[in-house]
Amino acid sequence: MKKLLIALVAFVPGMVSAASGHNVHLEDANIDLTDKESLRRGVELFQNNCAGCHSTQYQRYQRVAEDLDIPVDEMRKLIHTDAKIGELMENSIETKDAAKWFGAAPPDLTLVARVRGEDWVYSYLKGFYKDPSRPFGVNNTVFPSVGMPHVLEGLQGMPVKQEDGSITVSGGSLSAEEYDQVVRDLTGFLVYSAEPVKLERENLGKWVLGFLFIFFVIAYLLKKEYWKDVH
């Protein structure tokens, strides 16, 4: 029963993601979980830009440091709360204050890439544009009426929709290609965070399939040997 529940947890979010994003054009994130350098940059980006409001509270700092080969001393520098290295990665803002300022408490992001899909996360982070009618002056093409500011504006600049539908960006410290890589790094960390054992699971799956194939061949040969005397 436990294995069945685990399988459902892995299957259902994909269906939800597909159903929720079918009317939105999503860009390909092309996340490579073997690229630990990118994932390490993603951890730093998350801690310095997102962790003030959003938590990944089903992860521990020490586990992330071990998985991504981050020295403990460097990981400690990325902890902007009083948390110890072995504690959960919680945000630094009080829930009641966040609800008051944003209208609702910012969600935990540990499983966002599992629920929404990596392409959704990547496209969302690239989907902000200027909208003076919104409380924080921005909206999002993937998540309309978004309730958060464009926290990466200093890196990307402020995208502005023109009358013809095109987007112009100015004021950012990075080029478009550099910002794409930043978003890919950040998305990569969230993909890793959603399932830290994904690579291990996939590798183990190959061995399991190989065993089943060999077992099938042996069982088939045994069946032929047994039934030839019956007939």
Secondary structure, 3 states (H helix, E strand, C coil): CHHHHHHHHHHHHHHHHHHHCCCCCCCCCCCCCCCHHHHHHHHHHHHHHCCCCCCEEEEEHHHHHHHCCCCHHHHHHCCCCCCCCCCEECCCCCHHHHHHHHCCCCCCCCCHHHHHCHHHHHHHHCCEEECCCCCCCEEECCCCCCCCCCCCHHHHEEEEECCCCCEEEEECCCCHHHHHHHHHHHHHHHHHHHCCCHHHHHHHHHHHHHHHHHHHHHHHHHHHHHHHHHC
